Amino acid sequence: MHYIYIIGVVLSWVLIAVAIIHVMMDNRQPAKTMAWALVIFFVPVAGIVLYLFFGINHRRERLVSQRSMDELTKRSMLSFVEQQDFHVSERQRPLVDLFVNQNMSLPFQDNLVDIMTDGYAFFPELLKDIAAARHHIHIDMYIIEDDPLGRLVADALMDKARAGIEVRVIYDDVGCWHVSHRFFEQLRESGVEVAPFLPVHFPSFTSKVNYRNHRKLVVIDGSVGYTGGMNIALRYVKGIVKGKQRVPWRDTMLRFEGSIVYSLQRAFLVDWYFVDRTLITGRQYYPSLPKTTAGGGVAQIVTSAPTNPYPEIMQGYVRAITMARRYIYIETPYFLPNDPVLFALKTAAVAGVDVRVMCPLTSDSHLTEWASRPYLRELHEAGAQVLLYQLGFMHSKLMVVDDALSTCGSTNVDFRSFENNFEINAFVYDEAVALRLKKVFIDDQQHCVSFAEIPHLLHPKFFPRLWESLIRLFSPLL
């Protein structure tokens, strides 16, 4: 028995060493390498299991040949799209060119943008557009709940499918883990084409669970599109229960009309090829659009994915922050920035730019709330304003810079969105839209308390600070 114990101890240490060497050989960011090594060393059983499920970077080409598909769909889109007298300001051109070069994200002009800040505004508009569909409806959502609102949208989609309209739905298999298969089977039985994104089934579980499609994207008839932070679930209307009371859910969604919808369409069709292996490139999905949007602003749809060589949306954030001269306003539910984004924000604040970052006072995840506090404290010490939204849960994901640039989409300011998830954001180069989103931020600010006004956050005692610092070590994994 004594020898068996010794052999067990030796084998366990060998296994720990092999796992840590595997982490090191992956040549990821040092902070993430150190985080995984610490987890594996201090809690070896749980750490190795977590690493197998969430940490291993699998060969990207085995997941999806993303860039070759981008090339195919870009060519098909370009054959149907013509832009005359296209113009973008010289100040914005470096960011526009960055996205074109890195992501093949083409800029489009003459776009109308509606801004919706809660489910009461978003879902009636979505249902109205679904009812008006004449050719196709494409929906790509991280979460579609089997609740009264999810069933209402599902009923609308099934009615359109029975009427002969093409309806395609992508849902994330992990985001919808607790949704019954029967919910999606009913959609299929009614003629809706439904596909899960990277379904998780053991033993392939470990190769897929870490890469999730966090996008929120809707395209109707190739002429109307949506993106932003809202999934399809009742909580986006009724809010969530915290303690003994129900609190509102604050979010932002953009509705587009104009040629930018072509880019939203391409993003969906690339994802559809990934989940269904059907290549859709027909002109009917990129229809000629009426001139009613003439005079609207320039916009780009930017996608990022762990399959791509560069984190494009993160690069866009860094470039936009470094271009700022007057102000940067950011709303995000989770603030766990990687080094480039945090350094850019601190540099801007020290340089005198009005940097304001808004997060929820109380998060839906205690771990992310604790891990974010040292980052927020660091940003405050650099001279930025840190605002904590207290009216409800802040899930909005937007940034406005200098009355000239705004972005909104599915991307949180955290490691997972920047590096692991499939995300989508709209970057809009239009003063009118920037001013409207700026007003959204200023209105939200009326319901905030300053980080500096909460003593236990600004100057925590030893043990809370130690706990925050410990959790922060694992922020690349959250």
C-alpha positions in Angstrom: 0.0 0.0 0.0 2.9 2.3 0.8 4.4 1.8 -2.7 1.0 2.4 -4.3 0.7 5.7 -2.5 4.2 6.8 -3.6 3.4 5.7 -7.2 0.1 7.7 -7.1 1.9 10.8 -5.8 4.6 10.5 -8.5 2.1 10.0 -11.3 0.0 13.0 -10.1 3.1 15.2 -10.1 4.1 13.9 -13.6 0.6 14.7 -14.8 0.7 18.2 -13.3 4.1 18.8 -14.9 2.9 17.6 -18.3 -0.2 19.8 -18.2 1.9 22.9 -17.2 4.4 22.1 -20.0 1.5 21.8 -22.4 0.2 25.3 -21.3 3.7 26.8 -21.7 4.3 25.2 -25.1 1.1 26.8 -26.5 2.8 30.2 -26.4 -0.3 32.1 -25.5 -0.2 35.5 -23.6 2.0 35.2 -20.5 -0.8 36.3 -18.2 -3.1 33.6 -19.5 -0.2 31.0 -19.3 0.4 32.0 -15.7 -3.2 31.8 -14.8 -3.6 28.3 -16.1 -0.4 27.1 -14.5 -1.5 28.4 -11.1 -4.9 26.7 -11.4 -3.3 23.4 -12.4 -0.6 23.6 -9.7 -2.8 24.7 -6.7 -6.0 22.7 -7.6 -4.6 20.0 -9.8 -7.6 17.8 -10.2 -10.1 20.6 -10.9 -7.4 22.6 -12.8 -6.6 19.8 -15.2 -10.2 19.1 -15.9 -10.9 22.8 -16.5 -7.9 23.0 -18.8 -9.1 20.1 -20.8 -12.6 21.5 -21.1 -11.8 25.3 -21.5 -8.1 25.9 -22.0 -6.8 23.8 -24.9 -6.3 25.7 -28.1 -7.2 23.3 -30.9 -5.9 23.8 -34.4 -7.8 26.6 -35.9 -8.1 25.1 -39.4 -9.9 22.1 -37.8 -12.6 24.4 -36.5 -13.4 26.4 -39.6 -11.7 27.7 -42.7 -13.0 31.2 -41.9 -10.9 33.3 -44.1 -11.4 31.2 -47.3 -15.2 31.4 -46.6 -14.9 35.2 -46.1 -13.2 35.4 -49.5 -16.0 33.5 -51.2 -18.8 35.4 -49.6 -17.0 38.8 -50.1 -16.8 38.1 -53.9 -20.4 37.2 -54.1 -21.4 40.3 -52.2 -19.2 42.6 -54.2 -20.7 41.4 -57.5 -24.1 42.7 -56.3 -23.0 45.9 -54.5 -22.1 49.2 -56.1 -21.2 52.4 -54.2 -20.8 55.7 -55.9 -19.1 58.8 -54.5 -18.0 56.9 -51.4 -16.3 59.1 -48.8 -14.9 58.6 -45.3 -13.0 61.3 -43.3 -9.2 61.2 -43.3 -9.3 60.9 -39.5 -11.4 57.7 -39.6 -9.6 56.2 -42.6 -6.9 54.4 -40.6 -9.6 52.5 -38.6 -11.6 51.8 -41.7 -8.5 50.5 -43.5 -7.5 48.4 -40.5 -10.8 46.5 -40.6 -10.7 46.1 -44.4 -7.1 44.7 -44.3 -7.6 42.5 -41.3 -11.2 41.4 -41.5 -12.2 42.2 -45.1 -15.0 44.3 -43.5 -16.1 46.7 -46.2 -17.4 50.1 -45.3 -20.9 51.0 -46.6 -22.5 54.4 -46.8 -26.1 55.6 -46.7 -27.3 53.8 -43.7 -30.1 54.6 -41.3 -29.7 53.5 -37.7 -32.3 53.1 -35.0 -31.2 52.8 -31.4 -33.2 50.6 -28.9 -32.3 50.6 -25.2 -34.6 48.0 -23.8 -36.7 45.0 -24.8 -39.9 47.0 -25.0 -38.4 48.9 -27.9 -36.5 46.0 -29.6 -38.9 43.0 -29.6 -42.0 44.8 -31.1 -39.9 46.2 -33.9 -38.3 42.7 -34.5 -41.8 41.1 -34.6 -43.0 43.7 -37.0 -40.1 43.2 -39.3 -40.6 39.4 -39.1 -44.2 39.8 -40.1 -43.2 42.0 -43.1 -40.7 39.5 -44.4 -41.2 38.4 -48.0 -38.2 36.2 -48.9 -36.0 35.2 -45.9 -35.4 35.7 -42.2 -31.9 34.9 -40.8 -31.3 34.9 -37.0 -28.0 34.2 -35.3 -28.3 34.3 -31.4 -26.2 33.2 -28.5 -29.4 32.5 -26.5 -33.0 31.8 -27.5 -34.9 30.9 -24.4 -37.9 28.6 -24.2 -39.9 31.2 -22.3 -43.0 33.2 -23.2 -41.0 35.7 -25.3 -38.9 33.0 -27.0 -42.1 31.1 -27.9 -43.7 34.2 -29.2 -40.8 34.8 -31.6 -40.7 31.1 -32.5 -44.4 31.2 -33.3 -43.9 34.2 -35.6 -41.0 32.3 -37.4 -43.0 29.1 -37.8 -45.9 31.1 -39.3 -43.5 32.6 -41.9 -41.9 29.3 -42.7 -45.4 27.7 -43.3 -46.1 30.6 -45.6 -43.1 29.7 -47.7 -40.6 32.2 -46.4 -37.0 30.9 -45.9 -36.2 31.0 -42.2 -32.8 30.0 -40.8 -31.8 30.1 -37.2 -28.4 29.6 -35.6 -28.2 29.2 -31.8 -25.2 28.6 -29.6 -25.3 25.1 -28.1 -23.8 26.1 -24.8 -25.8 29.4 -24.5 -28.9 27.3 -25.0 -27.7 24.3 -23.0 -30.8 24.2 -20.7 -33.3 24.8 -23.6 -35.2 21.6 -24.4 -34.5 19.9 -27.8 -38.2 19.8 -28.3 -38.3 23.7 -28.6 -36.0 23.6 -31.6 -37.6 20.4 -33.1 -40.9 22.3 -33.2 -39.2 24.9 -35.3 -37.8 22.3 -37.7 -41.1 20.5 -38.0 -42.7 23.8 -39.2 -40.1 24.3 -41.9 -37.6 26.5 -40.1 -33.9 25.5 -40.7 -32.3 25.3 -37.3 -28.6 24.6 -36.6 -26.6 24.7 -33.3 -23.2 26.3 -33.2 -20.5 23.8 -32.2 -22.7 21.3 -30.5 -21.1 19.9 -27.4 -21.1 16.1 -27.2 -18.5 14.0 -25.3 -15.8 13.1 -26.3 -15.5 16.1 -28.6 -16.7 18.3 -25.7 -13.2 19.6 -24.9 -12.6 20.9 -28.4 -15.7 23.0 -28.6 -16.9 24.3 -25.3 -14.4 27.2 -25.1 -15.3 28.7 -28.4 -18.8 30.1 -28.4 -20.8 32.1 -30.9 -21.7 35.1 -28.7 -23.1 37.1 -31.7 -26.6 38.7 -31.8 -27.5 39.1 -35.5 -30.8 39.3 -37.5 -31.2 39.9 -41.2 -34.6 40.2 -42.9 -35.0 40.2 -46.7 -31.4 41.5 -47.0 -32.8 45.0 -46.3 -33.2 45.2 -42.5 -30.6 44.1 -40.0 -30.0 44.1 -36.2 -27.0 43.7 -34.0 -26.2 44.6 -30.4 -26.4 43.1 -26.9 -29.8 41.5 -26.7 -30.6 37.8 -27.0 -34.1 36.4 -27.3 -35.3 36.0 -23.7 -38.0 37.4 -21.4 -35.5 38.9 -19.1 -34.6 41.6 -21.7 -38.2 42.8 -21.2 -39.1 42.0 -17.6 -35.6 42.3 -16.0 -34.1 39.8 -13.6 -34.8 39.0 -9.9 -32.1 40.1 -7.4 -32.8 39.2 -3.8 -36.5 39.8 -3.3 -37.1 42.3 -6.1 -37.1 42.4 -9.9 -34.7 44.9 -11.4 -34.7 46.2 -15.0 -32.4 45.0 -17.7 -30.6 47.8 -19.5 -29.2 46.9 -23.0 -28.6 48.4 -26.4 -29.6 47.1 -29.9 -29.1 48.8 -33.3 -31.5 48.4 -36.2 -30.1 49.1 -39.7 -31.5 49.9 -43.1 -29.1 50.5 -46.0 -26.2 48.8 -47.6 -24.6 47.9 -44.3 -27.2 45.1 -44.2 -25.2 43.4 -46.9 -22.3 43.0 -44.5 -24.6 41.7 -41.8 -25.9 39.2 -44.3 -22.4 38.0 -45.2 -21.6 37.5 -41.5 -24.7 35.3 -41.1 -24.0 33.3 -44.3 -20.4 32.6 -43.2 -21.8 31.2 -39.9 -24.5 29.3 -41.8 -21.9 27.6 -43.9 -20.0 26.7 -40.7 -23.0 25.0 -39.0 -24.8 23.6 -42.1 -22.1 23.3 -44.8 -24.4 25.0 -47.3 -22.9 27.9 -49.3 -25.5 30.6 -50.0 -24.4 33.4 -52.3 -27.4 34.2 -54.5 -28.3 37.7 -55.5 -31.7 37.5 -53.8 -29.8 37.7 -50.5 -28.2 41.0 -51.5 -31.2 42.8 -53.1 -31.1 46.2 -54.6 -32.0 48.7 -51.9 -34.2 51.8 -52.2 -32.6 55.2 -52.1 -34.5 56.2 -49.0 -31.3 55.8 -46.9 -29.3 58.3 -49.1 -27.4 60.7 -46.9 -27.0 58.2 -44.1 -23.7 57.5 -42.4 -20.8 55.2 -43.2 -20.6 51.9 -41.2 -18.7 48.7 -41.0 -19.7 45.3 -39.6 -16.7 43.7 -37.9 -16.6 40.1 -36.8 -13.9 38.5 -34.7 -13.3 34.8 -33.9 -10.6 32.6 -32.3 -10.1 31.1 -35.8 -8.8 34.4 -37.1 -5.1 35.4 -37.0 -5.8 38.7 -35.1 -8.4 39.8 -32.6 -10.0 42.4 -34.9 -12.6 44.0 -32.6 -10.0 44.3 -29.9 -7.7 46.0 -32.4 -10.5 48.3 -33.4 -11.0 49.3 -29.7 -7.3 50.0 -29.2 -7.1 52.0 -32.5 -10.3 54.1 -31.7 -9.1 54.8 -28.1 -5.7 56.0 -29.3 -7.3 58.2 -31.9 -9.5 60.0 -29.3 -8.8 63.6 -28.6 -11.7 64.7 -26.4 -13.6 61.9 -24.9 -14.2 58.1 -24.7 -17.5 56.8 -23.3 -17.8 53.0 -22.8 -20.6 50.8 -21.4 -19.9 47.2 -20.7 -21.3 44.6 -18.3 -17.9 43.1 -17.5 -14.6 45.0 -17.3 -11.8 42.5 -17.5 -9.6 44.2 -20.2 -6.5 42.6 -21.6 -3.2 44.6 -21.4 -3.5 46.5 -24.7 -7.0 47.8 -24.0 -6.3 48.7 -20.4 -3.0 50.5 -21.4 -4.7 52.4 -24.2 -7.5 53.6 -21.8 -5.0 54.6 -19.1 -2.8 56.4 -21.6 -5.8 58.4 -22.9 -6.9 59.3 -19.4 -3.4 60.5 -18.4 -3.2 62.5 -21.6 -6.3 64.5 -20.6 -9.0 62.7 -22.6 -12.3 62.4 -20.8 -12.5 58.6 -20.3 -15.6 57.3 -18.7 -16.3 53.6 -18.2 -19.8 52.4 -17.0 -20.4 48.9 -15.5 -23.2 47.5 -13.4 -23.0 48.2 -9.7 -24.0 44.5 -9.1 -23.0 42.0 -11.7 -24.8 38.7 -12.6 -21.5 37.0 -11.7 -19.8 37.4 -8.4 -16.5 36.2 -9.8 -16.4 38.7 -12.6 -17.5 41.5 -10.3 -14.7 40.8 -7.9 -12.1 40.3 -10.7 -13.1 43.6 -12.3 -12.6 45.8 -9.2 -8.8 46.0 -9.4 -9.0 46.9 -13.1 -11.6 49.6 -12.3 -9.5 50.9 -9.4 -6.4 51.1 -11.7 -8.4 53.0 -14.3 -9.7 55.4 -11.7 -6.2 56.0 -10.4 -5.2 57.0 -14.0 -7.8 59.7 -14.0 -10.7 58.1 -15.7 -14.3 58.3 -14.4 -15.6 54.9 -13.3 -19.4 54.8 -13.2 -21.5 52.0 -11.6 -25.0 51.7 -13.0 -27.5 51.1 -10.1 -31.0 51.2 -11.7 -30.8 47.6 -12.8 -28.4 45.2 -14.6 -26.3 47.0 -17.3 -25.7 44.6 -20.2 -25.1 47.3 -22.9 -21.9 47.1 -25.0 -21.1 50.4 -26.7 -18.4 53.0 -27.1 -18.6 56.6 -28.4 -15.5 58.6 -29.3 -15.3 62.4 -30.0 -18.8 62.8 -31.6 -17.4 61.0 -34.6 -17.2 57.3 -34.0 -19.5 54.8 -32.2 -19.6 51.1 -31.9 -22.2 48.7 -30.5 -22.5 44.9 -30.7 -22.0 41.7 -28.8 -18.5 42.4 -27.5 -17.8 42.8 -23.8 -14.6 44.5 -22.6 -13.1 41.2 -21.4 -10.6 38.5 -22.3 -13.3 36.1 -23.5 -15.0 38.4 -25.9 -11.7 39.7 -27.3 -10.0 36.3 -27.7 -12.3 33.2 -27.4 -15.7 34.1 -28.6 -17.2 34.6 -32.0 -18.4 38.3 -31.8 -19.8 41.0 -34.0 -19.8 44.8 -33.7 -21.0 47.7 -35.9 -18.6 50.6 -36.2 -20.5 53.7 -37.3 -18.6 56.8 -38.6 -21.5 59.3 -38.3 -21.7 62.4 -36.1 -25.5 62.1 -35.7 -25.4 58.5 -34.6 -22.5 59.2 -32.2 -24.4 62.1 -30.6 -27.5 59.9 -30.1 -25.4 57.2 -28.5 -23.6 59.8 -26.4 -27.0 60.9 -25.2 -27.8 57.3 -24.3 -24.7 57.2 -22.2 -25.4 60.6 -20.5 -28.9 59.5 -19.7 -27.6 56.2 -18.2 -25.1 58.3 -16.2 -27.9 59.8 -14.3 -28.6 56.4 -12.7 -25.0 55.8 -11.7 -22.9 56.2 -8.6 -19.2 57.0 -8.9 -16.7 54.3 -8.1 -14.8 57.0 -6.1 -17.9 57.5 -3.8 -17.9 53.9 -2.5 -15.2 53.6 0.2 -15.0 49.8 0.3 -14.4 49.7 -3.4 -11.9 52.5 -3.6 -10.0 51.5 -0.5 -10.8 47.9 0.3 -9.4 46.3 3.5 -6.7 43.8 3.4 -8.6 40.5 3.0 -11.2 41.8 0.4 -8.3 43.3 -1.6 -6.4 40.0 -1.3 -9.5 38.1 -2.5 -10.0 40.5 -5.5 -6.3 40.2 -6.4 -6.5 36.4 -6.3 -9.6 36.3 -8.5 -8.0 38.7 -10.9 -5.3 36.2 -11.6 -8.0 34.1 -13.2 -9.6 36.9 -15.2 -8.2 35.6 -18.5 -10.3 32.4 -17.9 -13.6 34.0 -16.8 
